[in-house]
Amino acid sequence: MIYFFDSPAHVMKLVEIVRSKHTSDHTVALVRAHSKKIKKIGVVVNNCDGFVGNRMLRSYATESMLVLEDGGCDVASIDKAIRDFGVALGPFQMADLAGNDISYLIKKERRSRNLLYARESNLGDELVEKFNRVGQKAMKGWYNYDARLGRLPLPSEEVSKFVSDYRVSKGVVPLSHVPDHVIVERVIYPMINEGFKILEENIAYHPNDIDIIYIYGYGWPAWRGGPMFFADQSVGLPKLLSKLEEFYRTYPGSDYFKPSALLHTCVSKGVGVQEYYNQKASMKSKL
């Protein structure tokens, strides 16, 4: 069993309680009780790469970088679009807080195992390799930081020039403008799609588990009800499916845009994912 505290552990209330095939129900109960004792919210999940929270975050971070690479927006405007959606920190602010060198090393390890998406950006890698902009701990990352101003992100001319030069080196013709709603769709929708895949694989037991993990561990806006609730009640699963299919055609090589089988099933049955799981629970109780 793994007891996974979300970062920063002294602030975030979430603990992912990761059980293995060898973990007894008694052990799970003890760990859940201990979570309450230390005033944390424990969610039991099964084991996979990244567990639930970080596995969903991978597509979010990857696509944020590709939105930046495509042009029509900059670091600050992407972060603002996601903050305006309600997430506590934009993806580049979050990367600076966690440490860009951490994500760089994780990506390097995944590359060694051929586990990268076919479509990825090297912007974050070069930011670390060429400029050592590892984040807040170095007072420079995607933003500049001033010790007198704490964690306030300040624009960086060095980063702006680096991103512009990177696009030129890749032959990217920058888009003229990317609206905020498109940024949100490209960054948030694949993360939700990964949530569906996590449910398919029985890594999470119920959509509510994913919602709790994201509200208490990843700064998701509670008033939106969690990513799976948001998909059901605000986006609508037919629209989510349609947009993912559109993005999968437009951006080949990004498997996180390929709609999950569970999403297809819910749409074909005309039910939300919450209702689908409630129906499953009801049928199980009658057996």
Phi, psi and omega in degrees: 000142178243136179252099191256110177274133178280149186269139352284131190297331181282349180253311185287137183273349187279142165229125172271119180264105189262112181265148176256178179291347181262356185280129180278158176298326179297317179296317178301315181298319179296317181291320177298319179296319179294323178302315178296322182297324179265015174062040174247160177256111183265131177238124181276128178224167174266172190271136169199173180297116180088358185055223180266304188299307183287332176297317178292327183291336184298313180294324178301311181291319181297313183289328175302317180294322181287327173299316178297316181298324182293338179086181184085359177197165179236182182306310185294322182288327175293313179300318181296319180299319181286322176294319178297330173295332175127351179291140188301317179232142173291166185299327182278327172297316180297319179297318178296321180293315182286329182111113181294335177291331179293310179296326178299314181291323177297316180295321179298319179292320179294324178298321180295339179254012180056044183248011178281155171293154176297329181250106178218158175254146176261012180305310182296323178297313183291329177301320179281312186293316187269331188237354182052037179269083189268356176125200187300327183293340177254003182065018175200131177209235172291339175236167167269156178225149179237127183305328181289337183255005177068231186266015179295120180283131181244142181298147181240120176294326179298316180292319179300316179292319179301313181296317179297315179295323180297316179300317180298317182296333180265001181070025180282129171266106187299141173295153182288321180195138175245115180296154182302321184293330177288319176302313181298314181298316182291329185268319186274320186298317178295330177295317177295319178302322177295327175299319176298318180293325177296321176293317177307317185274002180062029173285317170254148186272337186204149177305327179299326180298317179295318180298317179296317179301317184281328178290316186266349183238345188226014174072018177294141181294117183299329182291346174270353172081013182092156186298323182285321175297318178300318179298316181292309195264334184253313181280310189091130187294325176299319179292318179302313179300314181298316182291321178296318178297320178296314180293323180295325175288320185286325185237071179298145182102354178253092183297338180292346174273345180291117185300140181289156177297324179296320177298315176302317181297313180299316181294318181295328179273350180071032180233156172281165182293326176297312180296321179302316181286328176294320177296318178299317181295322180294317179295321181295321182291337181275346182282000000 
